[in-house]
Amino acid sequence: MAVKIDFLRTLEVEYGVCDQVSGLIRRVVAKNPSPFTFQGTGTYILGTGDVAVIDPGPADQTHIDAILTATRGERISHIFVTHTHLDHSPGCKLLQDHCTAKTHAFGPHGSGKKVSDSGVADNVEEGADNEFSPDILVHHGTVIEADTWSIECVYTPGHTSNHMCYQLREERALFTGDHVMGWSTSIISPPDGDMHAYMDSLKLLLDRDDEIYWPTHGSPITDTKDYVASFIAHRIERQEQILSCIKQGVHTIHDMVPLMYIGTPEFMYSAAARSVLAAVVHMIETGKLSTADEVSLTAKYHIASQ
Ligand SMILES: [Zn+2]
C-alpha cells in the first residue's frame, strides 16, 4: 500500500529580510536556493538583547550582513550549529569576525560516527564542512540559558552523525535543522548518514512535547507528531519498495532508483541512490537483505533467507 504524503510546505521568502516569526524568533533566509536547500538556508535569531543565532548558513557575506543588520544594537552571544553541511556551518567564521559569540555543536563533521562502520565501499561525501570545529561541545540534554531565551540540545544523528536539534524552551519550539525539513524528506548518505540512527532520531521526536518545528529549509510544522509519523511510514515504504524490486529481479541500487523514484528528475537520482544505499545498509543490519559483494551502488542484493 502506498503512503501518499505531501511534505512540501512552501515558505514566503524575501531574501536578506529579517522576519519576526514568533515572540522570540526571527528568521533570515540566505539566497542559496537549490534542489537540495529548497528556497535557501533559514538562519534563526532567538531572543532580544543577548541573542542566539542558529546555523549562520553558507559562507555568504551578504547573508552574514543581513544577520548583522537584523541584530544591530544587540549582542550575538551564542551561535548554535545543527550540523556540518556547507549550507549550515561555514557562515560561523564570517559571523565571528563581527562578534565574540562562541560556536556550539555536537562536534566536527563525522564526530558522531561509530567506529564499527557499515563497510560501505563508495565513500562519497559531498557538501561536508570539514573545517568547522565548535568552540563548545554540546550533548543530548545540555541546557544553555540567557536572559530572554533558553535552549535544550537534542541529539538527532542520521542525516549526519553530528546532527543536533535545539529546543527554545520558552516556546516549546524545536529547530530541526535538516533532521525534519519543511519541504521534503532528508537525504541520508552513508557512511556519515545512517538510516538506523535517523529512524531512531525520528522516533525520539515522537516522545517529545514540541509544539512547533522550525526547519532550516521550508516552512514551520505545527502537526509535529503526525508529520514525523509520516516520515517514518515513508521510510518503511521505501524498504518495501526495495524488497519488491528484488522480487522482480532488480538487484542493484543503480537499477532500483528509477523504479523507486518515478517522477523525480533524473539529476536527483544520485542523491536518491545515497538514501537507498542508507536503507539497504539498514536492511542488511536488521537481517532483511544480504549481499556477497562489498556494499555499494552496484552490488547485488538479495532477500536474506531467514
Ligand atoms: Zn541544509
py3Dmol code that shows the C-alpha trace and the ligand (Angstrom):
import py3Dmol

protein = """\
ATOM      1  CA  MET A   1       0.000   0.000   0.000  1.00  0.00           C
ATOM      2  CA  ALA A   2       1.419   3.328  -0.994  1.00  0.00           C
ATOM      3  CA  VAL A   3       1.559   6.017   1.644  1.00  0.00           C
ATOM      4  CA  LYS A   4       0.626   9.290  -0.003  1.00  0.00           C
ATOM      5  CA  ILE A   5       2.455  12.106   1.677  1.00  0.00           C
ATOM      6  CA  ASP A   6       2.745  15.725   0.784  1.00  0.00           C
ATOM      7  CA  PHE A   7       5.832  17.085   2.513  1.00  0.00           C
ATOM      8  CA  LEU A   8       6.042  20.272   0.534  1.00  0.00           C
ATOM      9  CA  ARG A   9       5.262  23.346   2.560  1.00  0.00           C
ATOM     10  CA  THR A  10       6.402  26.446   0.812  1.00  0.00           C
ATOM     11  CA  LEU A  11       7.616  29.495   2.622  1.00  0.00           C
ATOM     12  CA  GLU A  12       7.073  33.112   1.657  1.00  0.00           C
ATOM     13  CA  VAL A  13      10.640  34.257   1.252  1.00  0.00           C
ATOM     14  CA  GLU A  14      12.218  37.632   0.862  1.00  0.00           C
ATOM     15  CA  TYR A  15      15.970  37.085   0.847  1.00  0.00           C
ATOM     16  CA  GLY A  16      18.017  39.099   3.285  1.00  0.00           C
ATOM     17  CA  VAL A  17      14.953  40.442   5.098  1.00  0.00           C
ATOM     18  CA  CYS A  18      14.548  39.569   8.764  1.00  0.00           C
ATOM     19  CA  ASP A  19      11.125  38.186   9.678  1.00  0.00           C
ATOM     20  CA  GLN A  20       9.799  38.159  13.226  1.00  0.00           C
ATOM     21  CA  VAL A  21       8.153  34.739  13.073  1.00  0.00           C
ATOM     22  CA  SER A  22       7.169  34.410  16.751  1.00  0.00           C
ATOM     23  CA  GLY A  23       7.579  36.289  20.017  1.00  0.00           C
ATOM     24  CA  LEU A  24      11.204  35.228  20.433  1.00  0.00           C
ATOM     25  CA  ILE A  25      12.176  34.009  16.960  1.00  0.00           C
ATOM     26  CA  ARG A  26      13.391  35.917  13.922  1.00  0.00           C
ATOM     27  CA  ARG A  27      14.453  34.349  10.623  1.00  0.00           C
ATOM     28  CA  VAL A  28      16.664  35.487   7.741  1.00  0.00           C
ATOM     29  CA  VAL A  29      16.839  33.290   4.628  1.00  0.00           C
ATOM     30  CA  ALA A  30      20.080  33.047   2.633  1.00  0.00           C
ATOM     31  CA  LYS A  31      19.894  33.338  -1.127  1.00  0.00           C
ATOM     32  CA  ASN A  32      21.164  29.827  -1.837  1.00  0.00           C
ATOM     33  CA  PRO A  33      18.090  28.091  -3.249  1.00  0.00           C
ATOM     34  CA  SER A  34      18.747  24.729  -4.912  1.00  0.00           C
ATOM     35  CA  PRO A  35      17.159  21.298  -5.340  1.00  0.00           C
ATOM     36  CA  PHE A  36      18.813  20.389  -2.005  1.00  0.00           C
ATOM     37  CA  THR A  37      18.214  23.556   0.003  1.00  0.00           C
ATOM     38  CA  PHE A  38      14.736  24.330  -1.415  1.00  0.00           C
ATOM     39  CA  GLN A  39      14.306  28.098  -1.022  1.00  0.00           C
ATOM     40  CA  GLY A  40      17.566  28.504   0.879  1.00  0.00           C
ATOM     41  CA  THR A  41      19.046  28.251   4.367  1.00  0.00           C
ATOM     42  CA  GLY A  42      16.883  29.733   7.113  1.00  0.00           C
ATOM     43  CA  THR A  43      19.016  31.250   9.866  1.00  0.00           C
ATOM     44  CA  TYR A  44      17.195  31.800  13.153  1.00  0.00           C
ATOM     45  CA  ILE A  45      17.818  34.545  15.695  1.00  0.00           C
ATOM     46  CA  LEU A  46      16.498  33.940  19.213  1.00  0.00           C
ATOM     47  CA  GLY A  47      15.637  36.391  21.958  1.00  0.00           C
ATOM     48  CA  THR A  48      16.395  40.072  22.328  1.00  0.00           C
ATOM     49  CA  GLY A  49      19.451  41.886  23.643  1.00  0.00           C
ATOM     50  CA  ASP A  50      21.798  38.935  24.027  1.00  0.00           C
ATOM     51  CA  VAL A  51      20.670  36.835  21.078  1.00  0.00           C
ATOM     52  CA  ALA A  52      21.498  33.372  19.796  1.00  0.00           C
ATOM     53  CA  VAL A  53      21.971  32.554  16.131  1.00  0.00           C
ATOM     54  CA  ILE A  54      21.187  29.058  14.843  1.00  0.00           C
ATOM     55  CA  ASP A  55      23.022  27.989  11.660  1.00  0.00           C
ATOM     56  CA  PRO A  56      24.709  31.083  10.184  1.00  0.00           C
ATOM     57  CA  GLY A  57      24.455  29.292   6.839  1.00  0.00           C
ATOM     58  CA  PRO A  58      26.818  29.216   3.852  1.00  0.00           C
ATOM     59  CA  ALA A  59      29.964  31.334   3.554  1.00  0.00           C
ATOM     60  CA  ASP A  60      27.965  34.180   2.050  1.00  0.00           C
ATOM     61  CA  GLN A  61      28.919  37.673   3.210  1.00  0.00           C
ATOM     62  CA  THR A  62      25.612  39.158   2.022  1.00  0.00           C
ATOM     63  CA  HIS A  63      23.726  36.745   4.259  1.00  0.00           C
ATOM     64  CA  ILE A  64      26.031  37.439   7.216  1.00  0.00           C
ATOM     65  CA  ASP A  65      25.488  41.175   6.667  1.00  0.00           C
ATOM     66  CA  ALA A  66      21.736  40.584   6.773  1.00  0.00           C
ATOM     67  CA  ILE A  67      22.107  38.786  10.134  1.00  0.00           C
ATOM     68  CA  LEU A  68      24.237  41.661  11.453  1.00  0.00           C
ATOM     69  CA  THR A  69      21.728  44.253  10.252  1.00  0.00           C
ATOM     70  CA  ALA A  70      18.909  42.312  11.916  1.00  0.00           C
ATOM     71  CA  THR A  71      20.776  42.283  15.236  1.00  0.00           C
ATOM     72  CA  ARG A  72      22.095  45.863  15.184  1.00  0.00           C
ATOM     73  CA  GLY A  73      22.130  47.303  18.690  1.00  0.00           C
ATOM     74  CA  GLU A  74      22.073  43.817  20.198  1.00  0.00           C
ATOM     75  CA  ARG A  75      24.818  41.330  21.023  1.00  0.00           C
ATOM     76  CA  ILE A  76      25.131  37.946  19.361  1.00  0.00           C
ATOM     77  CA  SER A  77      26.116  35.952  22.438  1.00  0.00           C
ATOM     78  CA  HIS A  78      25.824  32.377  21.171  1.00  0.00           C
ATOM     79  CA  ILE A  79      25.996  30.550  17.849  1.00  0.00           C
ATOM     80  CA  PHE A  80      24.436  27.096  17.532  1.00  0.00           C
ATOM     81  CA  VAL A  81      25.092  24.745  14.632  1.00  0.00           C
ATOM     82  CA  THR A  82      22.735  21.874  13.793  1.00  0.00           C
ATOM     83  CA  HIS A  83      25.254  20.041  11.604  1.00  0.00           C
ATOM     84  CA  THR A  84      28.282  20.470   9.383  1.00  0.00           C
ATOM     85  CA  HIS A  85      26.987  20.790   5.848  1.00  0.00           C
ATOM     86  CA  LEU A  86      28.111  23.631   3.624  1.00  0.00           C
ATOM     87  CA  ASP A  87      24.729  25.364   3.727  1.00  0.00           C
ATOM     88  CA  HIS A  88      24.728  25.459   7.564  1.00  0.00           C
ATOM     89  CA  SER A  89      28.096  25.951   9.284  1.00  0.00           C
ATOM     90  CA  PRO A  90      30.650  27.839   7.105  1.00  0.00           C
ATOM     91  CA  GLY A  91      28.982  31.183   7.897  1.00  0.00           C
ATOM     92  CA  CYS A  92      30.177  30.820  11.516  1.00  0.00           C
ATOM     93  CA  LYS A  93      33.666  32.043  10.655  1.00  0.00           C
ATOM     94  CA  LEU A  94      32.365  35.140   8.867  1.00  0.00           C
ATOM     95  CA  LEU A  95      29.947  35.920  11.670  1.00  0.00           C
ATOM     96  CA  GLN A  96      32.640  35.520  14.321  1.00  0.00           C
ATOM     97  CA  ASP A  97      34.615  38.272  12.583  1.00  0.00           C
ATOM     98  CA  HIS A  98      31.901  40.596  13.893  1.00  0.00           C
ATOM     99  CA  CYS A  99      31.023  39.186  17.307  1.00  0.00           C
ATOM    100  CA  THR A 100      32.549  37.360  20.257  1.00  0.00           C
ATOM    101  CA  ALA A 101      29.977  34.566  20.346  1.00  0.00           C
ATOM    102  CA  LYS A 102      31.259  31.031  20.638  1.00  0.00           C
ATOM    103  CA  THR A 103      30.011  28.263  18.378  1.00  0.00           C
ATOM    104  CA  HIS A 104      28.118  25.384  19.970  1.00  0.00           C
ATOM    105  CA  ALA A 105      27.661  21.999  18.288  1.00  0.00           C
ATOM    106  CA  PHE A 106      27.934  18.266  18.852  1.00  0.00           C
ATOM    107  CA  GLY A 107      31.368  18.151  17.233  1.00  0.00           C
ATOM    108  CA  PRO A 108      33.241  18.380  13.927  1.00  0.00           C
ATOM    109  CA  HIS A 109      31.978  16.560  10.859  1.00  0.00           C
ATOM    110  CA  GLY A 110      31.866  12.797  11.347  1.00  0.00           C
ATOM    111  CA  SER A 111      32.319  13.041  15.106  1.00  0.00           C
ATOM    112  CA  GLY A 112      29.177  11.078  15.898  1.00  0.00           C
ATOM    113  CA  LYS A 113      30.111   8.151  13.669  1.00  0.00           C
ATOM    114  CA  LYS A 114      30.675   4.871  15.444  1.00  0.00           C
ATOM    115  CA  VAL A 115      33.978   3.181  14.685  1.00  0.00           C
ATOM    116  CA  SER A 116      32.260  -0.032  13.678  1.00  0.00           C
ATOM    117  CA  ASP A 117      31.383   1.149  10.193  1.00  0.00           C
ATOM    118  CA  SER A 118      28.918  -0.340   7.754  1.00  0.00           C
ATOM    119  CA  GLY A 119      31.676  -1.237   5.282  1.00  0.00           C
ATOM    120  CA  VAL A 120      30.185   0.987   2.622  1.00  0.00           C
ATOM    121  CA  ALA A 121      32.564   0.945  -0.320  1.00  0.00           C
ATOM    122  CA  ASP A 122      31.835   4.204  -2.123  1.00  0.00           C
ATOM    123  CA  ASN A 123      32.669   6.734   0.488  1.00  0.00           C
ATOM    124  CA  VAL A 124      31.451   9.798  -1.388  1.00  0.00           C
ATOM    125  CA  GLU A 125      30.816  12.769   0.792  1.00  0.00           C
ATOM    126  CA  GLU A 126      29.601  15.892  -0.883  1.00  0.00           C
ATOM    127  CA  GLY A 127      28.682  19.056   0.883  1.00  0.00           C
ATOM    128  CA  ALA A 128      30.503  18.411   4.156  1.00  0.00           C
ATOM    129  CA  ASP A 129      32.163  21.289   6.005  1.00  0.00           C
ATOM    130  CA  ASN A 130      35.302  19.608   7.292  1.00  0.00           C
ATOM    131  CA  GLU A 131      36.796  22.864   8.548  1.00  0.00           C
ATOM    132  CA  PHE A 132      34.239  23.587  11.233  1.00  0.00           C
ATOM    133  CA  SER A 133      35.133  22.708  14.780  1.00  0.00           C
ATOM    134  CA  PRO A 134      32.861  24.008  17.549  1.00  0.00           C
ATOM    135  CA  ASP A 135      34.260  26.185  20.332  1.00  0.00           C
ATOM    136  CA  ILE A 136      31.955  24.438  22.794  1.00  0.00           C
ATOM    137  CA  LEU A 137      30.729  20.862  22.551  1.00  0.00           C
ATOM    138  CA  VAL A 138      27.116  20.222  23.487  1.00  0.00           C
ATOM    139  CA  HIS A 139      25.449  16.897  24.215  1.00  0.00           C
ATOM    140  CA  HIS A 140      21.959  15.478  24.355  1.00  0.00           C
ATOM    141  CA  GLY A 141      20.218  17.260  27.203  1.00  0.00           C
ATOM    142  CA  THR A 142      22.655  20.176  27.516  1.00  0.00           C
ATOM    143  CA  VAL A 143      20.757  23.325  28.514  1.00  0.00           C
ATOM    144  CA  ILE A 144      22.094  26.805  27.804  1.00  0.00           C
ATOM    145  CA  GLU A 145      20.362  29.883  29.196  1.00  0.00           C
ATOM    146  CA  ALA A 146      20.455  33.606  28.552  1.00  0.00           C
ATOM    147  CA  ASP A 147      18.228  36.452  29.775  1.00  0.00           C
ATOM    148  CA  THR A 148      15.431  36.073  27.251  1.00  0.00           C
ATOM    149  CA  TRP A 149      15.839  32.514  25.950  1.00  0.00           C
ATOM    150  CA  SER A 150      16.964  29.039  26.933  1.00  0.00           C
ATOM    151  CA  ILE A 151      17.983  26.187  24.687  1.00  0.00           C
ATOM    152  CA  GLU A 152      17.876  22.444  25.240  1.00  0.00           C
ATOM    153  CA  CYS A 153      20.118  20.378  22.943  1.00  0.00           C
ATOM    154  CA  VAL A 154      18.543  17.308  21.357  1.00  0.00           C
ATOM    155  CA  TYR A 155      20.950  14.905  19.669  1.00  0.00           C
ATOM    156  CA  THR A 156      19.436  13.570  16.434  1.00  0.00           C
ATOM    157  CA  PRO A 157      22.035  11.679  14.367  1.00  0.00           C
ATOM    158  CA  GLY A 158      21.035  10.258  10.990  1.00  0.00           C
ATOM    159  CA  HIS A 159      21.194  12.974   8.330  1.00  0.00           C
ATOM    160  CA  THR A 160      24.736  13.441   9.674  1.00  0.00           C
ATOM    161  CA  SER A 161      26.320  11.746  12.661  1.00  0.00           C
ATOM    162  CA  ASN A 162      26.682  15.087  14.480  1.00  0.00           C
ATOM    163  CA  HIS A 163      23.168  16.431  13.899  1.00  0.00           C
ATOM    164  CA  MET A 164      21.650  18.391  16.790  1.00  0.00           C
ATOM    165  CA  CYS A 165      18.194  19.863  17.127  1.00  0.00           C
ATOM    166  CA  TYR A 166      17.700  22.740  19.559  1.00  0.00           C
ATOM    167  CA  GLN A 167      14.578  23.455  21.552  1.00  0.00           C
ATOM    168  CA  LEU A 168      13.677  27.002  22.506  1.00  0.00           C
ATOM    169  CA  ARG A 169      12.074  26.019  25.797  1.00  0.00           C
ATOM    170  CA  GLU A 170      10.014  29.209  26.240  1.00  0.00           C
ATOM    171  CA  GLU A 171       8.010  28.370  23.090  1.00  0.00           C
ATOM    172  CA  ARG A 172       8.427  24.578  23.026  1.00  0.00           C
ATOM    173  CA  ALA A 173       9.790  25.228  19.547  1.00  0.00           C
ATOM    174  CA  LEU A 174      12.268  22.762  18.079  1.00  0.00           C
ATOM    175  CA  PHE A 175      14.804  23.885  15.479  1.00  0.00           C
ATOM    176  CA  THR A 176      15.062  20.717  13.461  1.00  0.00           C
ATOM    177  CA  GLY A 177      17.891  21.601  11.063  1.00  0.00           C
ATOM    178  CA  ASP A 178      17.804  19.024   8.273  1.00  0.00           C
ATOM    179  CA  HIS A 179      16.560  16.196  10.504  1.00  0.00           C
ATOM    180  CA  VAL A 180      12.964  17.165   9.792  1.00  0.00           C
ATOM    181  CA  MET A 181      12.616  19.544   6.879  1.00  0.00           C
ATOM    182  CA  GLY A 182       9.550  21.511   5.906  1.00  0.00           C
ATOM    183  CA  TRP A 183       9.521  20.567   2.243  1.00  0.00           C
ATOM    184  CA  SER A 184      10.983  17.107   1.689  1.00  0.00           C
ATOM    185  CA  THR A 185      12.462  14.085   3.369  1.00  0.00           C
ATOM    186  CA  SER A 186      16.134  14.274   4.329  1.00  0.00           C
ATOM    187  CA  ILE A 187      18.900  12.760   2.255  1.00  0.00           C
ATOM    188  CA  ILE A 188      20.652  10.101   4.272  1.00  0.00           C
ATOM    189  CA  SER A 189      24.037   9.498   2.667  1.00  0.00           C
ATOM    190  CA  PRO A 190      26.288   6.758   4.102  1.00  0.00           C
ATOM    191  CA  PRO A 191      28.712   6.387   5.657  1.00  0.00           C
ATOM    192  CA  ASP A 192      28.179   9.537   7.756  1.00  0.00           C
ATOM    193  CA  GLY A 193      24.436   9.420   7.115  1.00  0.00           C
ATOM    194  CA  ASP A 194      22.871   6.476   8.895  1.00  0.00           C
ATOM    195  CA  MET A 195      19.315   5.234   8.342  1.00  0.00           C
ATOM    196  CA  HIS A 196      19.134   3.269  11.586  1.00  0.00           C
ATOM    197  CA  ALA A 197      20.197   6.330  13.585  1.00  0.00           C
ATOM    198  CA  TYR A 198      17.830   8.525  11.557  1.00  0.00           C
ATOM    199  CA  MET A 199      14.839   6.288  12.284  1.00  0.00           C
ATOM    200  CA  ASP A 200      15.728   6.253  15.995  1.00  0.00           C
ATOM    201  CA  SER A 201      16.061  10.043  15.946  1.00  0.00           C
ATOM    202  CA  LEU A 202      12.621  10.361  14.323  1.00  0.00           C
ATOM    203  CA  LYS A 203      11.119   8.101  16.995  1.00  0.00           C
ATOM    204  CA  LEU A 204      12.807  10.223  19.659  1.00  0.00           C
ATOM    205  CA  LEU A 205      10.756  13.211  18.459  1.00  0.00           C
ATOM    206  CA  LEU A 206       7.521  11.250  18.898  1.00  0.00           C
ATOM    207  CA  ASP A 207       8.240  11.079  22.649  1.00  0.00           C
ATOM    208  CA  ARG A 208       8.751  14.817  22.970  1.00  0.00           C
ATOM    209  CA  ASP A 209       6.310  17.651  23.562  1.00  0.00           C
ATOM    210  CA  ASP A 210       7.451  20.106  20.905  1.00  0.00           C
ATOM    211  CA  GLU A 211       4.626  22.323  19.716  1.00  0.00           C
ATOM    212  CA  ILE A 212       6.261  23.509  16.531  1.00  0.00           C
ATOM    213  CA  TYR A 213       9.253  22.667  14.357  1.00  0.00           C
ATOM    214  CA  TRP A 214      11.295  25.351  12.661  1.00  0.00           C
ATOM    215  CA  PRO A 215      13.321  23.570   9.973  1.00  0.00           C
ATOM    216  CA  THR A 216      16.286  25.124   8.193  1.00  0.00           C
ATOM    217  CA  HIS A 217      14.559  24.610   4.866  1.00  0.00           C
ATOM    218  CA  GLY A 218      10.843  25.175   4.326  1.00  0.00           C
ATOM    219  CA  SER A 219       8.013  26.405   6.478  1.00  0.00           C
ATOM    220  CA  PRO A 220       7.246  25.601  10.121  1.00  0.00           C
ATOM    221  CA  ILE A 221       5.442  22.397  11.071  1.00  0.00           C
ATOM    222  CA  THR A 222       2.705  22.503  13.691  1.00  0.00           C
ATOM    223  CA  ASP A 223       1.319  18.968  13.297  1.00  0.00           C
ATOM    224  CA  THR A 224       4.632  17.780  14.692  1.00  0.00           C
ATOM    225  CA  LYS A 225       3.919  14.161  15.606  1.00  0.00           C
ATOM    226  CA  ASP A 226       1.767  13.381  12.560  1.00  0.00           C
ATOM    227  CA  TYR A 227       4.455  14.820  10.330  1.00  0.00           C
ATOM    228  CA  VAL A 228       7.208  12.734  11.934  1.00  0.00           C
ATOM    229  CA  ALA A 229       4.999   9.638  11.833  1.00  0.00           C
ATOM    230  CA  SER A 230       4.515  10.143   8.103  1.00  0.00           C
ATOM    231  CA  PHE A 231       8.315  10.349   7.643  1.00  0.00           C
ATOM    232  CA  ILE A 232       8.693   7.023   9.450  1.00  0.00           C
ATOM    233  CA  ALA A 233       5.953   5.463   7.309  1.00  0.00           C
ATOM    234  CA  HIS A 234       7.651   6.829   4.192  1.00  0.00           C
ATOM    235  CA  ARG A 235      10.960   5.144   5.061  1.00  0.00           C
ATOM    236  CA  ILE A 236       9.214   1.848   5.781  1.00  0.00           C
ATOM    237  CA  GLU A 237       7.530   2.124   2.408  1.00  0.00           C
ATOM    238  CA  ARG A 238      10.920   2.665   0.762  1.00  0.00           C
ATOM    239  CA  GLN A 239      12.138  -0.564   2.369  1.00  0.00           C
ATOM    240  CA  GLU A 240       9.102  -2.368   0.972  1.00  0.00           C
ATOM    241  CA  GLN A 241       9.883  -0.951  -2.466  1.00  0.00           C
ATOM    242  CA  ILE A 242      13.432  -2.299  -2.251  1.00  0.00           C
ATOM    243  CA  LEU A 243      12.109  -5.764  -1.393  1.00  0.00           C
ATOM    244  CA  SER A 244       9.669  -5.613  -4.279  1.00  0.00           C
ATOM    245  CA  CYS A 245      12.440  -4.540  -6.701  1.00  0.00           C
ATOM    246  CA  ILE A 246      14.487  -7.563  -5.682  1.00  0.00           C
ATOM    247  CA  LYS A 247      11.465  -9.849  -6.094  1.00  0.00           C
ATOM    248  CA  GLN A 248      11.168  -8.503  -9.650  1.00  0.00           C
ATOM    249  CA  GLY A 249      14.802  -9.382 -10.333  1.00  0.00           C
ATOM    250  CA  VAL A 250      16.211  -5.868  -9.869  1.00  0.00           C
ATOM    251  CA  HIS A 251      19.191  -6.385  -7.573  1.00  0.00           C
ATOM    252  CA  THR A 252      21.359  -3.247  -7.705  1.00  0.00           C
ATOM    253  CA  ILE A 253      20.632   0.174  -6.223  1.00  0.00           C
ATOM    254  CA  HIS A 254      21.612   1.697  -9.538  1.00  0.00           C
ATOM    255  CA  ASP A 255      18.723  -0.107 -11.231  1.00  0.00           C
ATOM    256  CA  MET A 256      16.260   0.321  -8.338  1.00  0.00           C
ATOM    257  CA  VAL A 257      16.361   4.123  -8.235  1.00  0.00           C
ATOM    258  CA  PRO A 258      14.454   4.846 -11.497  1.00  0.00           C
ATOM    259  CA  LEU A 259      11.750   2.387 -10.402  1.00  0.00           C
ATOM    260  CA  MET A 260      11.504   3.812  -6.880  1.00  0.00           C
ATOM    261  CA  TYR A 261      11.706   7.481  -7.789  1.00  0.00           C
ATOM    262  CA  ILE A 262       9.217   7.753 -10.627  1.00  0.00           C
ATOM    263  CA  GLY A 263       8.505  11.435 -11.188  1.00  0.00           C
ATOM    264  CA  THR A 264      11.768  12.566  -9.617  1.00  0.00           C
ATOM    265  CA  PRO A 265      14.005  14.447 -12.080  1.00  0.00           C
ATOM    266  CA  GLU A 266      16.966  12.378 -13.239  1.00  0.00           C
ATOM    267  CA  PHE A 267      19.570  14.788 -11.885  1.00  0.00           C
ATOM    268  CA  MET A 268      18.324  13.882  -8.396  1.00  0.00           C
ATOM    269  CA  TYR A 269      18.984  10.168  -8.930  1.00  0.00           C
ATOM    270  CA  SER A 270      22.487  10.186  -7.450  1.00  0.00           C
ATOM    271  CA  ALA A 271      21.189  11.801  -4.246  1.00  0.00           C
ATOM    272  CA  ALA A 272      18.268   9.361  -4.195  1.00  0.00           C
ATOM    273  CA  ALA A 273      20.716   6.489  -4.619  1.00  0.00           C
ATOM    274  CA  ARG A 274      22.525   7.589  -1.444  1.00  0.00           C
ATOM    275  CA  SER A 275      19.281   7.318   0.518  1.00  0.00           C
ATOM    276  CA  VAL A 276      18.529   3.897  -0.999  1.00  0.00           C
ATOM    277  CA  LEU A 277      22.044   2.843  -0.040  1.00  0.00           C
ATOM    278  CA  ALA A 278      21.346   4.001   3.524  1.00  0.00           C
ATOM    279  CA  ALA A 279      18.135   1.951   3.553  1.00  0.00           C
ATOM    280  CA  VAL A 280      19.957  -1.097   2.172  1.00  0.00           C
ATOM    281  CA  VAL A 281      22.687  -0.850   4.833  1.00  0.00           C
ATOM    282  CA  HIS A 282      19.967  -0.641   7.468  1.00  0.00           C
ATOM    283  CA  MET A 283      18.174  -3.658   5.979  1.00  0.00           C
ATOM    284  CA  ILE A 284      21.405  -5.695   5.959  1.00  0.00           C
ATOM    285  CA  GLU A 285      21.991  -4.757   9.598  1.00  0.00           C
ATOM    286  CA  THR A 286      18.490  -5.858  10.529  1.00  0.00           C
ATOM    287  CA  GLY A 287      18.774  -9.150   8.638  1.00  0.00           C
ATOM    288  CA  LYS A 288      16.359  -8.352   5.812  1.00  0.00           C
ATOM    289  CA  LEU A 289      18.897  -8.269   2.963  1.00  0.00           C
ATOM    290  CA  SER A 290      22.190  -9.900   2.154  1.00  0.00           C
ATOM    291  CA  THR A 291      24.931  -9.469  -0.411  1.00  0.00           C
ATOM    292  CA  ALA A 292      28.050 -11.375  -1.357  1.00  0.00           C
ATOM    293  CA  ASP A 293      29.610  -8.159  -2.677  1.00  0.00           C
ATOM    294  CA  GLU A 294      31.076  -5.128  -0.999  1.00  0.00           C
ATOM    295  CA  VAL A 295      28.201  -2.771  -0.151  1.00  0.00           C
ATOM    296  CA  SER A 296      27.935  -0.242  -2.986  1.00  0.00           C
ATOM    297  CA  LEU A 297      25.505   1.148  -5.553  1.00  0.00           C
ATOM    298  CA  THR A 298      26.330  -1.656  -7.994  1.00  0.00           C
ATOM    299  CA  ALA A 299      26.477  -4.583  -5.549  1.00  0.00           C
ATOM    300  CA  LYS A 300      23.782  -7.248  -5.953  1.00  0.00           C
ATOM    301  CA  TYR A 301      21.376  -7.526  -3.049  1.00  0.00           C
ATOM    302  CA  HIS A 302      19.178 -10.472  -2.154  1.00  0.00           C
ATOM    303  CA  ILE A 303      16.410 -11.083   0.318  1.00  0.00           C
ATOM    304  CA  ALA A 304      18.064 -12.693   3.299  1.00  0.00           C
ATOM    305  CA  SER A 305      16.999 -16.246   3.981  1.00  0.00           C
ATOM    306  CA  GLN A 306      15.502 -16.229   7.446  1.00  0.00           C
TER     307      GLN A 306
END
"""
ligand_1 = """\
1
ZN
Zn 20.670 22.048 4.829
"""
view = py3Dmol.view(width=600, height=400)
view.addModel(protein, "pdb")
view.setStyle({"model": 0}, {"cartoon": {"style": "trace"}})
view.addModel(ligand_1, "xyz")
view.setStyle({"model": 1}, {"stick": {}})
view.zoomTo()
view.show()
